[in-house]
Amino acid sequence: MKKETIKNTLLLLLGVAIYSLGTAYFIVPAKIAPGGAVGIALMINHVTDLPIGTMTLLINVPLLVLAWKYLSHSFAINTAIATVLVTIVLDFIVTPLCPLYAGDRLMGSVYGGIVVGVGMGLIFMAGFTTGGTDIAGYLLQKKFPHFSIGRALMVIEGFILAASIVVFEDVDAGLFGLISVFAQTKAIDALLYGSGSANQAIIISKQSDPISKRVIQELERTATVLDGHGAYSGAPIDVVLCTVRKSEIAKLKTIISDCDENAFVMVNETSEVLGLGFKGFSE
């Protein structure tokens, strides 16, 4: 467990550093707001020169309170830790020392999206999130299990991108911001091996009960336990079927490893997931 904690801590710190570098070096000079709480903070910074990290933290505070109340305490704590670290690194280390990218604005938007996406992917792998629309999505999912969360978040991101056109007084700000979001998403998907909307895990283990319980408690997902038997040995064995979002796959692997190091696991990319906690059948 100590080894896993050290690994996750290093991943978190590296992810925060890369995320902050991508934001300060590429995104800021591109004058774009690629969605989320940081997008709002970038627009506030453009108008007032207030620090981006601090603004991001303040925007996340009410969302963190709601996450503490309606989601899990561990989720709220982990998100708060990652957000505070981003604030410290971005405002007090990277911004004062890091030069600004002076190249083509379009390329800066693409590079920024990729670098920020890699940073976020590492943060996800460590079991943390950067807040913002992540929290909003989980809260909407909790309140409206069959509601189109993806569409709701698209509306929120679209509003932020549209607002950036007004704030930066430039249509390209919204277009380049959209490109940056796309590059960011692809970078996260590539890092987490989850190009689909979710990942399906098939877990063959003698420890199905502790695995299932931790999935329910820590990921707030459910699982299906199927009765099976070994084709060669004929011995009975359980098969756990579980579907999680791409940002949760690293945590799922940790749960399985903690419960049964001898488990046999197959993780598949899914192009579409319908049902409770994901998309509705009418979407």
C-alpha positions as YAML, in Angstrom:
chain: A
units: angstrom
residues:
- id: 1
  name: MET
  ca: [0.00, 0.00, 0.00]
- id: 2
  name: LYS
  ca: [2.87, 2.37, 0.81]
- id: 3
  name: LYS
  ca: [4.43, 1.71, -2.60]
- id: 4
  name: GLU
  ca: [1.11, 2.48, -4.29]
- id: 5
  name: THR
  ca: [0.77, 5.71, -2.28]
- id: 6
  name: ILE
  ca: [4.25, 6.86, -3.33]
- id: 7
  name: LYS
  ca: [3.49, 6.01, -6.96]
- id: 8
  name: ASN
  ca: [0.21, 7.95, -6.93]
- id: 9
  name: THR
  ca: [1.85, 10.91, -5.21]
- id: 10
  name: LEU
  ca: [4.56, 11.07, -7.87]
- id: 11
  name: LEU
  ca: [1.98, 10.76, -10.66]
- id: 12
  name: LEU
  ca: [-0.07, 13.54, -9.09]
- id: 13
  name: LEU
  ca: [2.89, 15.90, -8.71]
- id: 14
  name: LEU
  ca: [4.10, 15.20, -12.25]
- id: 15
  name: GLY
  ca: [0.58, 15.64, -13.62]
- id: 16
  name: VAL
  ca: [0.12, 18.94, -11.78]
- id: 17
  name: ALA
  ca: [3.49, 20.22, -13.06]
- id: 18
  name: ILE
  ca: [2.73, 19.29, -16.69]
- id: 19
  name: TYR
  ca: [-0.83, 20.65, -16.45]
- id: 20
  name: SER
  ca: [0.46, 23.96, -15.06]
- id: 21
  name: LEU
  ca: [3.20, 24.24, -17.69]
- id: 22
  name: GLY
  ca: [0.76, 23.61, -20.52]
- id: 23
  name: THR
  ca: [-1.62, 26.23, -19.15]
- id: 24
  name: ALA
  ca: [0.99, 28.94, -18.52]
- id: 25
  name: TYR
  ca: [3.28, 28.36, -21.52]
- id: 26
  name: PHE
  ca: [0.75, 27.60, -24.28]
- id: 27
  name: ILE
  ca: [-2.85, 28.39, -23.24]
- id: 28
  name: VAL
  ca: [-2.32, 31.84, -21.72]
- id: 29
  name: PRO
  ca: [-0.52, 33.41, -24.73]
- id: 30
  name: ALA
  ca: [-3.04, 31.78, -27.11]
- id: 31
  name: LYS
  ca: [-5.78, 33.84, -25.40]
- id: 32
  name: ILE
  ca: [-8.28, 31.00, -25.32]
- id: 33
  name: ALA
  ca: [-10.53, 29.51, -22.64]
- id: 34
  name: PRO
  ca: [-10.70, 25.75, -23.26]
- id: 35
  name: GLY
  ca: [-13.68, 25.02, -21.04]
- id: 36
  name: GLY
  ca: [-14.00, 24.09, -17.38]
- id: 37
  name: ALA
  ca: [-13.19, 26.12, -14.28]
- id: 38
  name: VAL
  ca: [-9.76, 26.99, -15.64]
- id: 39
  name: GLY
  ca: [-11.40, 28.41, -18.77]
- id: 40
  name: ILE
  ca: [-13.47, 30.78, -16.64]
- id: 41
  name: ALA
  ca: [-10.35, 31.64, -14.62]
- id: 42
  name: LEU
  ca: [-8.43, 32.43, -17.83]
- id: 43
  name: MET
  ca: [-11.14, 34.88, -18.88]
- id: 44
  name: ILE
  ca: [-11.11, 36.54, -15.45]
- id: 45
  name: ASN
  ca: [-7.32, 36.77, -15.65]
- id: 46
  name: HIS
  ca: [-7.52, 38.42, -19.07]
- id: 47
  name: VAL
  ca: [-9.82, 41.14, -17.72]
- id: 48
  name: THR
  ca: [-8.41, 41.63, -14.20]
- id: 49
  name: ASP
  ca: [-4.91, 40.05, -14.16]
- id: 50
  name: LEU
  ca: [-5.93, 38.04, -11.09]
- id: 51
  name: PRO
  ca: [-3.93, 34.77, -10.77]
- id: 52
  name: ILE
  ca: [-5.36, 31.88, -12.78]
- id: 53
  name: GLY
  ca: [-4.73, 29.17, -10.19]
- id: 54
  name: THR
  ca: [-6.35, 31.11, -7.36]
- id: 55
  name: MET
  ca: [-9.39, 31.93, -9.49]
- id: 56
  name: THR
  ca: [-9.71, 28.27, -10.47]
- id: 57
  name: LEU
  ca: [-9.63, 27.28, -6.80]
- id: 58
  name: LEU
  ca: [-12.28, 29.86, -5.85]
- id: 59
  name: ILE
  ca: [-14.55, 28.71, -8.68]
- id: 60
  name: ASN
  ca: [-14.17, 25.11, -7.49]
- id: 61
  name: VAL
  ca: [-14.95, 25.86, -3.82]
- id: 62
  name: PRO
  ca: [-18.79, 25.75, -4.09]
- id: 63
  name: LEU
  ca: [-18.52, 22.66, -6.31]
- id: 64
  name: LEU
  ca: [-16.29, 20.97, -3.74]
- id: 65
  name: VAL
  ca: [-18.82, 21.75, -1.00]
- id: 66
  name: LEU
  ca: [-21.56, 20.13, -3.09]
- id: 67
  name: ALA
  ca: [-19.27, 17.15, -3.83]
- id: 68
  name: TRP
  ca: [-18.62, 16.73, -0.08]
- id: 69
  name: LYS
  ca: [-22.35, 16.79, 0.65]
- id: 70
  name: TYR
  ca: [-23.78, 14.78, -2.24]
- id: 71
  name: LEU
  ca: [-20.88, 12.64, -3.51]
- id: 72
  name: SER
  ca: [-18.15, 10.96, -1.47]
- id: 73
  name: HIS
  ca: [-15.86, 12.66, 1.04]
- id: 74
  name: SER
  ca: [-12.82, 10.98, -0.50]
- id: 75
  name: PHE
  ca: [-13.71, 12.32, -3.96]
- id: 76
  name: ALA
  ca: [-14.08, 15.86, -2.58]
- id: 77
  name: ILE
  ca: [-10.81, 15.61, -0.63]
- id: 78
  name: ASN
  ca: [-8.83, 14.24, -3.57]
- id: 79
  name: THR
  ca: [-10.21, 16.91, -5.90]
- id: 80
  name: ALA
  ca: [-9.42, 19.64, -3.35]
- id: 81
  name: ILE
  ca: [-5.84, 18.36, -2.98]
- id: 82
  name: ALA
  ca: [-5.27, 18.38, -6.75]
- id: 83
  name: THR
  ca: [-6.85, 21.83, -7.13]
- id: 84
  name: VAL
  ca: [-4.77, 23.35, -4.32]
- id: 85
  name: LEU
  ca: [-1.57, 21.85, -5.77]
- id: 86
  name: VAL
  ca: [-2.42, 23.27, -9.22]
- id: 87
  name: THR
  ca: [-2.99, 26.68, -7.62]
- id: 88
  name: ILE
  ca: [0.37, 26.63, -5.83]
- id: 89
  name: VAL
  ca: [2.40, 25.32, -8.78]
- id: 90
  name: LEU
  ca: [0.67, 27.47, -11.41]
- id: 91
  name: ASP
  ca: [0.61, 30.78, -9.52]
- id: 92
  name: PHE
  ca: [3.80, 30.63, -7.48]
- id: 93
  name: ILE
  ca: [6.22, 28.45, -9.46]
- id: 94
  name: VAL
  ca: [5.36, 28.14, -13.15]
- id: 95
  name: THR
  ca: [3.86, 31.58, -13.93]
- id: 96
  name: PRO
  ca: [6.73, 33.64, -12.42]
- id: 97
  name: LEU
  ca: [9.45, 31.48, -14.03]
- id: 98
  name: CYS
  ca: [7.95, 30.16, -17.26]
- id: 99
  name: PRO
  ca: [8.27, 32.19, -20.49]
- id: 100
  name: LEU
  ca: [5.31, 32.48, -22.84]
- id: 101
  name: TYR
  ca: [5.05, 30.59, -26.12]
- id: 102
  name: ALA
  ca: [5.69, 33.05, -28.95]
- id: 103
  name: GLY
  ca: [4.84, 30.81, -31.89]
- id: 104
  name: ASP
  ca: [1.73, 30.43, -34.03]
- id: 105
  name: ARG
  ca: [-1.50, 30.83, -32.04]
- id: 106
  name: LEU
  ca: [-3.19, 27.82, -33.62]
- id: 107
  name: MET
  ca: [-0.23, 25.56, -32.86]
- id: 108
  name: GLY
  ca: [-0.08, 26.95, -29.34]
- id: 109
  name: SER
  ca: [-3.71, 25.94, -28.86]
- id: 110
  name: VAL
  ca: [-2.99, 22.42, -30.12]
- id: 111
  name: TYR
  ca: [0.21, 22.03, -28.09]
- id: 112
  name: GLY
  ca: [-1.52, 23.44, -25.03]
- id: 113
  name: GLY
  ca: [-4.39, 20.99, -25.36]
- id: 114
  name: ILE
  ca: [-2.00, 18.05, -25.68]
- id: 115
  name: VAL
  ca: [0.24, 19.07, -22.77]
- id: 116
  name: VAL
  ca: [-2.69, 19.92, -20.48]
- id: 117
  name: GLY
  ca: [-4.37, 16.64, -21.48]
- id: 118
  name: VAL
  ca: [-1.27, 14.64, -20.56]
- id: 119
  name: GLY
  ca: [-1.17, 16.40, -17.20]
- id: 120
  name: MET
  ca: [-4.83, 15.67, -16.55]
- id: 121
  name: GLY
  ca: [-4.36, 12.04, -17.62]
- id: 122
  name: LEU
  ca: [-1.58, 11.59, -15.05]
- id: 123
  name: ILE
  ca: [-3.75, 13.22, -12.39]
- id: 124
  name: PHE
  ca: [-6.57, 10.81, -13.27]
- id: 125
  name: MET
  ca: [-4.16, 7.86, -13.11]
- id: 126
  name: ALA
  ca: [-3.22, 8.91, -9.57]
- id: 127
  name: GLY
  ca: [-6.89, 8.74, -8.56]
- id: 128
  name: PHE
  ca: [-7.52, 12.50, -8.46]
- id: 129
  name: THR
  ca: [-9.44, 15.01, -10.59]
- id: 130
  name: THR
  ca: [-9.02, 18.70, -11.34]
- id: 131
  name: GLY
  ca: [-12.61, 19.58, -10.45]
- id: 132
  name: GLY
  ca: [-14.67, 21.94, -12.59]
- id: 133
  name: THR
  ca: [-16.88, 20.09, -15.06]
- id: 134
  name: ASP
  ca: [-15.78, 16.76, -13.58]
- id: 135
  name: ILE
  ca: [-17.62, 17.64, -10.37]
- id: 136
  name: ALA
  ca: [-20.56, 19.11, -12.27]
- id: 137
  name: GLY
  ca: [-20.88, 15.91, -14.29]
- id: 138
  name: TYR
  ca: [-20.83, 13.66, -11.23]
- id: 139
  name: LEU
  ca: [-23.39, 15.87, -9.44]
- id: 140
  name: LEU
  ca: [-25.74, 15.86, -12.43]
- id: 141
  name: GLN
  ca: [-25.30, 12.10, -12.74]
- id: 142
  name: LYS
  ca: [-26.13, 11.66, -9.05]
- id: 143
  name: LYS
  ca: [-29.26, 13.82, -9.27]
- id: 144
  name: PHE
  ca: [-30.47, 12.67, -12.70]
- id: 145
  name: PRO
  ca: [-29.14, 9.14, -13.42]
- id: 146
  name: HIS
  ca: [-30.78, 8.94, -16.86]
- id: 147
  name: PHE
  ca: [-30.23, 12.57, -17.80]
- id: 148
  name: SER
  ca: [-27.99, 13.32, -20.77]
- id: 149
  name: ILE
  ca: [-24.91, 14.33, -18.78]
- id: 150
  name: GLY
  ca: [-22.76, 14.49, -21.89]
- id: 151
  name: ARG
  ca: [-25.11, 16.94, -23.57]
- id: 152
  name: ALA
  ca: [-25.40, 19.05, -20.42]
- id: 153
  name: LEU
  ca: [-21.62, 19.33, -20.13]
- id: 154
  name: MET
  ca: [-21.37, 20.13, -23.84]
- id: 155
  name: VAL
  ca: [-23.74, 23.04, -23.25]
- id: 156
  name: ILE
  ca: [-21.62, 24.27, -20.33]
- id: 157
  name: GLU
  ca: [-18.39, 23.99, -22.32]
- id: 158
  name: GLY
  ca: [-20.06, 25.62, -25.32]
- id: 159
  name: PHE
  ca: [-21.18, 28.53, -23.18]
- id: 160
  name: ILE
  ca: [-17.63, 29.04, -21.87]
- id: 161
  name: LEU
  ca: [-16.19, 28.91, -25.41]
- id: 162
  name: ALA
  ca: [-18.84, 31.39, -26.62]
- id: 163
  name: ALA
  ca: [-18.12, 33.68, -23.67]
- id: 164
  name: SER
  ca: [-14.41, 33.60, -24.55]
- id: 165
  name: ILE
  ca: [-15.22, 35.16, -27.94]
- id: 166
  name: VAL
  ca: [-16.78, 38.14, -26.14]
- id: 167
  name: VAL
  ca: [-14.10, 38.43, -23.44]
- id: 168
  name: PHE
  ca: [-11.13, 38.15, -25.82]
- id: 169
  name: GLU
  ca: [-13.04, 40.07, -28.51]
- id: 170
  name: ASP
  ca: [-11.99, 37.51, -31.09]
- id: 171
  name: VAL
  ca: [-13.95, 34.79, -32.87]
- id: 172
  name: ASP
  ca: [-10.78, 32.72, -33.20]
- id: 173
  name: ALA
  ca: [-10.63, 32.49, -29.39]
- id: 174
  name: GLY
  ca: [-13.68, 30.22, -29.43]
- id: 175
  name: LEU
  ca: [-12.55, 28.23, -32.47]
- id: 176
  name: PHE
  ca: [-9.00, 27.71, -31.19]
- id: 177
  name: GLY
  ca: [-10.41, 26.90, -27.75]
- id: 178
  name: LEU
  ca: [-12.54, 24.16, -29.31]
- id: 179
  name: ILE
  ca: [-9.46, 22.74, -31.06]
- id: 180
  name: SER
  ca: [-7.56, 22.80, -27.76]
- id: 181
  name: VAL
  ca: [-10.39, 20.93, -25.97]
- id: 182
  name: PHE
  ca: [-10.37, 18.30, -28.72]
- id: 183
  name: ALA
  ca: [-6.58, 17.84, -28.47]
- id: 184
  name: GLN
  ca: [-6.84, 17.69, -24.68]
- id: 185
  name: THR
  ca: [-9.50, 14.97, -24.81]
- id: 186
  name: LYS
  ca: [-7.50, 12.89, -27.28]
- id: 187
  name: ALA
  ca: [-4.37, 13.17, -25.12]
- id: 188
  name: ILE
  ca: [-6.25, 12.00, -22.03]
- id: 189
  name: ASP
  ca: [-7.80, 9.11, -23.96]
- id: 190
  name: ALA
  ca: [-4.44, 8.04, -25.37]
- id: 191
  name: LEU
  ca: [-2.78, 8.13, -21.94]
- id: 192
  name: LEU
  ca: [-5.52, 6.20, -20.19]
- id: 193
  name: TYR
  ca: [-6.18, 3.76, -23.08]
- id: 194
  name: GLY
  ca: [-9.79, 4.79, -23.14]
- id: 195
  name: SER
  ca: [-10.77, 6.23, -26.50]
- id: 196
  name: GLY
  ca: [-14.35, 5.06, -25.97]
- id: 197
  name: SER
  ca: [-16.87, 6.62, -23.65]
- id: 198
  name: ALA
  ca: [-16.05, 4.07, -20.96]
- id: 199
  name: ASN
  ca: [-14.09, 0.93, -20.16]
- id: 200
  name: GLN
  ca: [-15.50, -2.51, -19.46]
- id: 201
  name: ALA
  ca: [-13.57, -4.73, -17.07]
- id: 202
  name: ILE
  ca: [-14.04, -8.49, -16.87]
- id: 203
  name: ILE
  ca: [-12.45, -9.68, -13.63]
- id: 204
  name: ILE
  ca: [-11.91, -13.38, -12.90]
- id: 205
  name: SER
  ca: [-11.13, -13.70, -9.21]
- id: 206
  name: LYS
  ca: [-11.82, -15.65, -6.03]
- id: 207
  name: GLN
  ca: [-12.18, -12.31, -4.23]
- id: 208
  name: SER
  ca: [-15.31, -11.09, -6.01]
- id: 209
  name: ASP
  ca: [-17.03, -9.85, -2.83]
- id: 210
  name: PRO
  ca: [-14.30, -7.42, -1.62]
- id: 211
  name: ILE
  ca: [-13.72, -6.21, -5.19]
- id: 212
  name: SER
  ca: [-17.44, -5.57, -5.72]
- id: 213
  name: LYS
  ca: [-17.83, -3.83, -2.36]
- id: 214
  name: ARG
  ca: [-14.91, -1.46, -3.02]
- id: 215
  name: VAL
  ca: [-16.20, -0.68, -6.51]
- id: 216
  name: ILE
  ca: [-19.54, 0.30, -4.96]
- id: 217
  name: GLN
  ca: [-18.02, 2.27, -2.08]
- id: 218
  name: GLU
  ca: [-15.06, 3.99, -3.77]
- id: 219
  name: LEU
  ca: [-16.21, 4.40, -7.37]
- id: 220
  name: GLU
  ca: [-19.94, 4.62, -6.65]
- id: 221
  name: ARG
  ca: [-20.50, 2.11, -9.47]
- id: 222
  name: THR
  ca: [-22.06, -1.31, -9.37]
- id: 223
  name: ALA
  ca: [-20.91, -4.64, -10.70]
- id: 224
  name: THR
  ca: [-22.41, -7.93, -11.85]
- id: 225
  name: VAL
  ca: [-21.04, -11.16, -10.40]
- id: 226
  name: LEU
  ca: [-21.46, -14.20, -12.65]
- id: 227
  name: ASP
  ca: [-20.98, -17.84, -11.64]
- id: 228
  name: GLY
  ca: [-18.37, -19.60, -13.72]
- id: 229
  name: HIS
  ca: [-15.98, -22.52, -13.69]
- id: 230
  name: GLY
  ca: [-12.51, -23.18, -15.05]
- id: 231
  name: ALA
  ca: [-12.59, -25.04, -18.36]
- id: 232
  name: TYR
  ca: [-9.43, -26.99, -17.48]
- id: 233
  name: SER
  ca: [-9.78, -27.42, -13.70]
- id: 234
  name: GLY
  ca: [-13.56, -27.47, -13.52]
- id: 235
  name: ALA
  ca: [-13.28, -25.48, -10.28]
- id: 236
  name: PRO
  ca: [-16.00, -22.87, -9.57]
- id: 237
  name: ILE
  ca: [-14.93, -19.24, -9.90]
- id: 238
  name: ASP
  ca: [-16.61, -15.83, -9.97]
- id: 239
  name: VAL
  ca: [-16.56, -13.43, -12.90]
- id: 240
  name: VAL
  ca: [-17.06, -9.75, -12.03]
- id: 241
  name: LEU
  ca: [-18.36, -7.52, -14.83]
- id: 242
  name: CYS
  ca: [-17.90, -3.79, -14.28]
- id: 243
  name: THR
  ca: [-18.10, -0.68, -16.48]
- id: 244
  name: VAL
  ca: [-16.42, 2.60, -15.46]
- id: 245
  name: ARG
  ca: [-15.47, 5.90, -17.03]
- id: 246
  name: LYS
  ca: [-11.97, 6.43, -18.38]
- id: 247
  name: SER
  ca: [-10.96, 8.60, -15.42]
- id: 248
  name: GLU
  ca: [-11.85, 5.74, -13.04]
- id: 249
  name: ILE
  ca: [-9.95, 2.87, -14.69]
- id: 250
  name: ALA
  ca: [-6.70, 3.55, -12.79]
- id: 251
  name: LYS
  ca: [-8.55, 3.42, -9.47]
- id: 252
  name: LEU
  ca: [-10.31, 0.19, -10.52]
- id: 253
  name: LYS
  ca: [-6.94, -1.43, -11.25]
- id: 254
  name: THR
  ca: [-5.71, -0.42, -7.79]
- id: 255
  name: ILE
  ca: [-8.81, -1.94, -6.16]
- id: 256
  name: ILE
  ca: [-8.34, -5.24, -8.02]
- id: 257
  name: SER
  ca: [-4.62, -5.36, -7.19]
- id: 258
  name: ASP
  ca: [-5.27, -4.70, -3.49]
- id: 259
  name: CYS
  ca: [-7.92, -7.41, -3.26]
- id: 260
  name: ASP
  ca: [-6.37, -10.12, -5.44]
- id: 261
  name: GLU
  ca: [-2.96, -9.90, -7.07]
- id: 262
  name: ASN
  ca: [-3.70, -13.18, -8.87]
- id: 263
  name: ALA
  ca: [-6.86, -11.89, -10.53]
- id: 264
  name: PHE
  ca: [-7.16, -12.18, -14.31]
- id: 265
  name: VAL
  ca: [-8.49, -8.96, -15.80]
- id: 266
  name: MET
  ca: [-9.57, -7.96, -19.29]
- id: 267
  name: VAL
  ca: [-10.22, -4.27, -19.95]
- id: 268
  name: ASN
  ca: [-12.09, -3.39, -23.15]
- id: 269
  name: GLU
  ca: [-12.86, -0.04, -24.72]
- id: 270
  name: THR
  ca: [-16.57, 0.54, -25.26]
- id: 271
  name: SER
  ca: [-17.85, 2.86, -27.97]
- id: 272
  name: GLU
  ca: [-21.15, 3.41, -26.18]
- id: 273
  name: VAL
  ca: [-22.65, 2.66, -22.76]
- id: 274
  name: LEU
  ca: [-26.37, 2.91, -22.09]
- id: 275
  name: GLY
  ca: [-28.07, 2.71, -18.70]
- id: 276
  name: LEU
  ca: [-27.88, 3.99, -15.12]
- id: 277
  name: GLY
  ca: [-24.96, 6.36, -14.60]
- id: 278
  name: PHE
  ca: [-24.21, 6.69, -18.30]
- id: 279
  name: LYS
  ca: [-26.34, 7.60, -21.34]
- id: 280
  name: GLY
  ca: [-30.10, 7.09, -21.58]
- id: 281
  name: PHE
  ca: [-31.59, 4.86, -24.27]
- id: 282
  name: SER
  ca: [-33.29, 7.79, -25.99]
- id: 283
  name: GLU
  ca: [-30.11, 9.84, -26.49]
...
